[in-house]
Amino acid sequence: MAVHDRSRGHDLAALRDLNTSVVLGELRRESPQTVSRLAGTTGLSRPTVEALVEQLVARGWIAEAGIPTTGRAPGRPARRFRFRAEAGHVVGVDIGLRGIVLLLARLDGEIVARARHDIAPESTGAERIELLRGHLRRFLAGRGLGPHDVWSLGIGVPGMVGETGRIRSVIVPDWTDLDLARRLADDFPGTGRILVENDVNLAVLAEHWRGAARLADDVACVLLGPRISCGLMIDGRLHRGRRGGAGELGVLPQLGLEQVKKGFVWAGERLPGESSTGALARAVRAGEPGALDVLDRFLAGVAPAVAALVLALDPELVVLTGSLAAVGDPLASQLSTHLGPLTLHVPHIAVSTLGREGVALGAVRRALDAAEARLPERYGATRSGTNDA
């Protein structure tokens, strides 16, 4: 009989946890809400919702929202509750060949802090990791946070990333077969908190979340600049391929992209701290004939690779990202002209407006997805009084 009672108690506790997760998830989806509305949307009884709301308020997961000043009905207004997005944070990182971009976001995706640091292109792989460690530590400390306050950390890196998270390319020196998440595990202890992904894959996530692809589900995000690559989304989901190599156009010699990149040279005036690609984009916007010729030759060389991608995927949208996105709308129109003779049809082409933060923003989105999947686990950790992730 005692065994049966313990089993029944365990079942009741599991049911309470499930109901709590349902209420919490509904408030994450839409806030604020009244108890009555929560009862209707969750299918739970009003007394059950009332009890769960009080528990969640006491544990810091939700808070009472203010009463709107307009449209109030006579009488005592109903209490409204919101999910406390500030209860946790995620970090998105873009570590490229020349810089590190850091974004700190609340659990609702609002970016609350950002930073960018330059990296010397000749830095070794080990030096880059130490730079990342130091910048992350200072970035969090400057906001009064520590590693335990970060629910998930998304990191975008140049090159292919395998299904186990190992970097499988040689774009960054010394990073071939590197497990970056494991190298950073001592800084952010806890299984599954660090997520490493190809930078262009994260760029397409960012475009779908807050960029040019918000209304499209079949998207090719093409990186144009000193490096040429592509991230793919099919039916609203990132398509990595079996081994993480989907969209790696640059590895096929027959496409001639290496030769195209060698001809991508602009010797015009550069402002202090400006890259050659940035200088070219500025010159194109200013209408300099030489810059327009360089860009046109580059896009003519890239067009066969993009055409092959369009014919294989038939996307509803192609988003152009990378350093050349600073050219703006003329980039899309010129590429469309070169694609016309090569494809059955030219899809809609848009130019990213996310700038240097695109990859890091995609890393934030990836980290938020991971944090949301572990929300019941975090709820249990808070309930038992521990901060472990």
C-alpha positions as CSV (number, residue, x, y, z in Angstrom):
1,M,0.0,0.0,0.0
2,A,2.9,2.4,0.8
3,V,4.4,1.7,-2.6
4,H,1.1,2.5,-4.2
5,D,0.9,5.8,-2.3
6,R,4.4,6.8,-3.3
7,S,3.6,6.0,-6.9
8,R,0.4,8.1,-6.8
9,G,2.3,11.0,-5.2
10,H,4.9,10.8,-8.0
11,D,2.1,10.8,-10.6
12,L,0.5,13.9,-9.0
13,A,3.8,15.7,-8.9
14,A,4.4,14.9,-12.6
15,L,0.9,16.2,-13.4
16,R,1.6,19.4,-11.6
17,D,4.8,19.9,-13.4
18,L,3.1,19.3,-16.7
19,N,0.4,21.7,-16.0
20,T,2.9,24.3,-14.9
21,S,4.8,23.9,-18.1
22,V,1.6,24.3,-20.1
23,V,0.7,27.6,-18.3
24,L,4.3,28.9,-18.6
25,G,4.5,28.0,-22.3
26,E,1.2,29.8,-23.0
27,L,2.5,32.9,-21.3
28,R,5.7,32.7,-23.3
29,R,3.6,32.5,-26.5
30,E,1.5,35.5,-25.6
31,S,1.7,37.9,-22.7
32,P,0.0,39.4,-20.7
33,Q,-3.1,37.2,-20.1
34,T,-5.7,37.0,-17.4
35,V,-6.4,33.9,-15.4
36,S,-9.7,33.4,-17.2
37,R,-8.0,33.5,-20.6
38,L,-5.3,31.1,-19.5
39,A,-7.9,28.7,-18.3
40,G,-9.6,28.8,-21.7
41,T,-6.4,28.5,-23.8
42,T,-4.8,25.7,-21.7
43,G,-8.0,23.7,-21.0
44,L,-7.2,23.7,-17.2
45,S,-9.7,24.7,-14.6
46,R,-9.7,28.2,-13.2
47,P,-8.8,27.1,-9.6
48,T,-5.8,25.1,-11.0
49,V,-4.6,28.0,-13.1
50,E,-4.9,30.4,-10.1
51,A,-2.8,28.1,-8.0
52,L,-0.2,27.6,-10.7
53,V,0.0,31.4,-11.4
54,E,0.7,32.1,-7.7
55,Q,3.4,29.5,-7.6
56,L,5.1,30.9,-10.8
57,V,4.9,34.4,-9.4
58,A,6.6,33.3,-6.2
59,R,9.3,31.5,-8.1
60,G,10.1,34.5,-10.3
61,W,9.0,33.0,-13.7
62,I,6.0,35.4,-14.2
63,A,4.9,38.8,-12.9
64,E,1.7,40.7,-12.7
65,A,1.3,43.1,-15.6
66,G,0.1,46.7,-15.4
67,I,-3.6,47.5,-16.0
68,P,-4.2,49.3,-19.3
69,T,-5.4,52.9,-18.9
70,T,-7.7,52.8,-21.9
71,G,-10.7,50.7,-22.7
72,R,-11.2,49.7,-19.1
73,A,-14.6,48.3,-18.1
74,P,-16.3,49.5,-14.9
75,G,-15.5,47.6,-11.8
76,R,-12.4,45.9,-10.6
77,P,-10.1,45.0,-13.5
78,A,-8.9,41.4,-13.9
79,R,-5.3,40.7,-13.0
80,R,-3.0,40.1,-15.9
81,F,0.2,38.1,-15.9
82,R,3.3,38.1,-18.2
83,F,6.2,35.8,-18.7
84,R,9.4,37.4,-17.2
85,A,11.6,37.4,-20.2
86,E,14.3,38.9,-18.1
87,A,14.5,35.7,-15.9
88,G,17.2,34.4,-18.2
89,H,19.5,35.3,-21.1
90,V,21.0,33.7,-24.2
91,V,24.1,34.9,-26.1
92,G,24.7,34.8,-29.9
93,V,28.3,34.9,-31.2
94,D,29.7,35.4,-34.7
95,I,33.4,34.6,-34.7
96,G,34.8,35.2,-38.2
97,L,38.1,35.8,-39.8
98,R,38.4,39.4,-38.9
99,G,36.0,40.0,-36.0
100,I,33.8,38.8,-33.2
101,V,30.2,40.0,-32.8
102,L,28.4,39.4,-29.4
103,L,24.7,39.8,-28.8
104,L,22.9,39.4,-25.4
105,A,19.2,38.7,-25.5
106,R,16.4,38.1,-23.1
107,L,14.2,35.0,-23.4
108,D,11.8,36.9,-25.6
109,G,14.5,37.6,-28.1
110,E,15.0,41.3,-27.3
111,I,18.6,42.3,-27.8
112,V,19.7,44.1,-24.6
113,A,23.5,44.4,-25.3
114,R,25.9,44.2,-28.2
115,A,29.6,44.4,-28.9
116,R,32.1,44.0,-31.7
117,H,35.8,43.3,-31.6
118,D,38.4,43.1,-34.4
119,I,40.6,40.0,-34.9
120,A,43.9,40.0,-36.7
121,P,43.5,37.8,-39.8
122,E,46.7,36.0,-39.0
123,S,45.6,35.0,-35.5
124,T,45.9,31.2,-34.9
125,G,43.0,29.1,-33.9
126,A,44.1,28.9,-30.3
127,E,44.5,32.6,-30.1
128,R,40.9,33.1,-31.5
129,I,39.5,30.8,-28.8
130,E,41.3,32.7,-26.0
131,L,40.0,36.0,-27.5
132,L,36.5,34.7,-27.6
133,R,36.8,33.5,-23.9
134,G,38.0,36.9,-22.8
135,H,35.5,38.9,-24.7
136,L,32.6,36.7,-23.5
137,R,33.7,37.0,-19.9
138,R,34.0,40.8,-20.0
139,F,30.8,41.2,-22.1
140,L,28.7,39.4,-19.5
141,A,30.5,41.0,-16.5
142,G,29.8,44.4,-17.9
143,R,26.1,43.6,-17.7
144,G,26.3,42.2,-14.2
145,L,26.0,38.6,-15.4
146,G,28.0,35.4,-15.2
147,P,28.1,32.1,-17.1
148,H,25.3,30.7,-14.9
149,D,22.9,33.4,-16.1
150,V,23.3,32.3,-19.7
151,W,20.8,29.5,-20.6
152,S,22.3,28.9,-24.1
153,L,25.2,30.1,-26.2
154,G,25.0,30.0,-30.0
155,I,28.2,30.4,-31.9
156,G,28.5,30.9,-35.7
157,V,31.8,29.9,-37.4
158,P,33.0,30.1,-41.0
159,G,33.2,26.6,-42.6
160,M,31.2,23.4,-42.4
161,V,30.1,22.1,-39.1
162,G,29.4,18.4,-38.7
163,E,26.4,16.8,-37.0
164,T,28.4,16.4,-33.8
165,G,29.4,20.0,-33.7
166,R,32.9,19.6,-35.0
167,I,34.2,22.1,-37.4
168,R,35.2,20.3,-40.6
169,S,36.8,22.9,-42.7
170,V,40.1,24.8,-42.8
171,I,38.8,28.3,-43.3
172,V,40.0,29.3,-39.8
173,P,43.6,28.2,-39.2
174,D,44.0,25.2,-36.8
175,W,40.3,24.6,-36.5
176,T,40.0,21.5,-38.6
177,D,38.1,18.8,-36.6
178,L,37.8,21.2,-33.7
179,D,35.1,20.6,-31.1
180,L,34.6,24.2,-30.1
181,A,31.8,23.5,-27.6
182,R,34.0,21.2,-25.7
183,R,36.9,23.7,-25.6
184,L,34.5,26.2,-24.0
185,A,32.7,23.8,-21.7
186,D,34.7,24.8,-18.6
187,D,33.6,28.4,-19.1
188,F,29.9,27.4,-19.5
189,P,29.4,24.1,-17.7
190,G,26.3,22.1,-18.5
191,T,25.3,19.7,-21.2
192,G,24.0,21.2,-24.4
193,R,24.4,24.8,-23.5
194,I,26.9,25.6,-26.3
195,L,25.7,25.3,-29.9
196,V,28.1,25.6,-32.8
197,E,26.8,26.1,-36.3
198,N,28.0,27.3,-39.7
199,D,27.7,31.0,-40.0
200,V,25.7,31.1,-43.2
201,N,23.2,28.6,-41.8
202,L,22.7,31.0,-38.9
203,A,22.3,33.9,-41.4
204,V,19.4,32.2,-43.0
205,L,17.8,31.6,-39.6
206,A,18.2,35.3,-38.9
207,E,16.7,36.3,-42.2
208,H,13.6,34.1,-41.5
209,W,13.3,35.4,-38.0
210,R,13.8,39.2,-38.4
211,G,15.1,39.8,-41.9
212,A,14.1,39.7,-45.5
213,A,12.7,36.1,-45.4
214,R,10.1,36.5,-42.7
215,L,7.3,35.7,-45.1
216,A,9.1,32.9,-47.0
217,D,9.7,29.2,-46.0
218,D,11.9,28.1,-49.0
219,V,14.9,30.3,-48.9
220,A,18.5,30.3,-50.1
221,C,20.7,32.8,-48.3
222,V,23.8,33.4,-50.4
223,L,27.0,34.8,-48.9
224,L,28.8,37.1,-51.3
225,G,32.2,38.6,-50.7
226,P,35.7,37.2,-50.3
227,R,34.0,33.9,-49.4
228,I,31.0,32.4,-51.3
229,S,28.6,30.0,-49.6
230,C,24.9,29.4,-49.0
231,G,22.5,28.5,-46.2
232,L,19.2,26.8,-47.0
233,M,15.8,26.7,-45.5
234,I,13.1,24.2,-46.7
235,D,9.5,24.3,-45.4
236,G,10.6,26.8,-42.7
237,R,13.3,24.6,-41.3
238,L,17.1,24.9,-41.7
239,H,18.4,22.3,-44.1
240,R,21.9,21.3,-43.1
241,G,22.2,18.1,-45.1
242,R,23.3,14.7,-43.8
243,R,26.7,15.9,-42.7
244,G,26.2,19.7,-42.5
245,G,27.5,20.4,-46.0
246,A,24.4,21.6,-47.8
247,G,25.0,24.9,-49.6
248,E,28.8,24.7,-49.7
249,L,29.1,25.9,-53.3
250,G,32.7,27.0,-53.1
251,V,34.1,23.4,-52.8
252,L,33.1,22.4,-56.4
253,P,36.0,23.4,-58.7
254,Q,33.9,23.2,-61.8
255,L,31.9,26.2,-60.7
256,G,35.0,28.3,-61.0
257,L,34.3,30.3,-57.8
258,E,38.0,30.3,-56.8
259,Q,38.9,32.1,-60.0
260,V,36.0,34.5,-59.6
261,K,37.2,35.4,-56.1
262,K,40.8,36.0,-57.3
263,G,39.4,38.6,-59.8
264,F,37.4,40.3,-57.0
265,V,39.9,43.1,-56.4
266,W,39.2,46.8,-55.8
267,A,42.2,49.1,-55.6
268,G,40.2,52.2,-55.0
269,E,40.4,54.5,-52.0
270,R,39.8,52.9,-48.6
271,L,38.7,54.8,-45.5
272,P,40.5,54.1,-42.1
273,G,39.5,50.6,-40.9
274,E,37.5,49.9,-44.1
275,S,37.9,46.5,-45.8
276,S,38.5,46.3,-49.6
277,T,35.0,44.9,-50.0
278,G,33.5,47.7,-47.9
279,A,35.4,50.2,-50.0
280,L,34.0,48.6,-53.2
281,A,30.4,48.7,-51.9
282,R,30.8,52.4,-51.0
283,A,32.2,53.1,-54.5
284,V,29.4,51.2,-56.2
285,R,26.8,53.3,-54.2
286,A,28.6,56.4,-55.3
287,G,28.3,55.3,-59.0
288,E,32.1,55.0,-59.7
289,P,32.3,53.2,-63.2
290,G,35.4,51.1,-62.2
291,A,33.6,49.8,-59.1
292,L,30.5,49.0,-61.1
293,D,32.6,47.0,-63.6
294,V,34.3,45.0,-60.9
295,L,30.9,44.2,-59.3
296,D,29.4,43.2,-62.6
297,R,32.2,40.8,-63.5
298,F,32.0,39.3,-60.0
299,L,28.2,38.7,-60.3
300,A,28.6,37.3,-63.8
301,G,31.1,34.8,-62.4
302,V,28.9,33.9,-59.4
303,A,25.7,33.6,-61.4
304,P,26.2,30.0,-62.7
305,A,26.6,28.7,-59.1
306,V,23.5,30.6,-58.0
307,A,21.6,29.3,-61.0
308,A,22.6,25.7,-60.2
309,L,21.3,26.3,-56.7
310,V,18.0,27.8,-58.0
311,L,17.4,25.0,-60.4
312,A,18.1,22.4,-57.7
313,L,16.1,24.0,-54.9
314,D,13.6,26.2,-56.7
315,P,13.4,28.6,-53.7
316,E,10.7,31.3,-53.4
317,L,13.3,33.7,-52.2
318,V,17.1,34.3,-52.5
319,V,18.6,36.5,-49.9
320,L,22.0,38.1,-50.6
321,T,24.1,38.6,-47.5
322,G,27.8,39.1,-46.6
323,S,30.0,42.2,-47.0
324,L,28.6,43.0,-50.5
325,A,25.1,43.4,-49.1
326,A,26.2,47.0,-48.3
327,V,25.7,47.7,-52.0
328,G,22.0,47.5,-51.5
329,D,19.2,46.9,-54.1
330,P,21.5,47.2,-57.2
331,L,23.1,44.0,-56.1
332,A,19.8,42.1,-56.5
333,S,19.0,43.7,-59.8
334,Q,22.4,43.0,-61.4
335,L,22.4,39.4,-60.2
336,S,18.9,38.9,-61.6
337,T,20.1,40.1,-65.0
338,H,22.8,37.5,-65.1
339,L,20.5,34.7,-63.9
340,G,17.9,35.3,-66.5
341,P,19.6,33.3,-69.4
342,L,20.7,30.5,-67.0
343,T,17.5,29.5,-65.2
344,L,13.9,28.5,-66.0
345,H,12.8,31.5,-63.9
346,V,14.5,34.0,-61.7
347,P,13.2,33.9,-58.1
348,H,12.6,37.0,-56.0
349,I,16.0,38.3,-54.8
350,A,16.3,40.4,-51.7
351,V,19.4,42.0,-50.1
352,S,19.9,41.5,-46.4
353,T,19.6,44.6,-44.2
354,L,20.8,42.9,-41.0
355,G,24.4,44.1,-41.5
356,R,27.2,42.8,-39.4
357,E,24.8,41.3,-36.8
358,G,23.1,38.8,-39.1
359,V,25.1,35.7,-38.1
360,A,25.1,36.6,-34.4
361,L,21.3,37.2,-34.6
362,G,20.9,33.8,-36.1
363,A,23.0,32.4,-33.2
364,V,20.6,34.1,-30.8
365,R,17.6,32.4,-32.5
366,R,19.4,29.1,-32.3
367,A,20.1,29.6,-28.6
368,L,16.5,30.6,-27.9
369,D,15.2,27.5,-29.6
370,A,17.5,25.4,-27.3
371,A,16.5,27.3,-24.2
372,E,12.8,26.9,-25.0
373,A,13.2,23.1,-25.4
374,R,14.8,23.0,-22.0
375,L,12.3,25.3,-20.3
376,P,10.6,22.5,-18.2
377,E,14.1,21.4,-17.1
378,R,14.9,24.9,-16.0
379,Y,11.6,25.2,-14.2
380,G,12.5,22.1,-12.2
381,A,16.0,23.5,-11.4
382,T,14.5,26.7,-10.1
383,R,11.9,24.9,-8.0
384,S,14.6,22.8,-6.4
385,G,16.7,25.9,-5.6
386,T,19.6,25.3,-7.9
387,N,20.9,27.4,-10.8
388,D,22.6,24.5,-12.7
389,A,21.7,24.4,-16.4
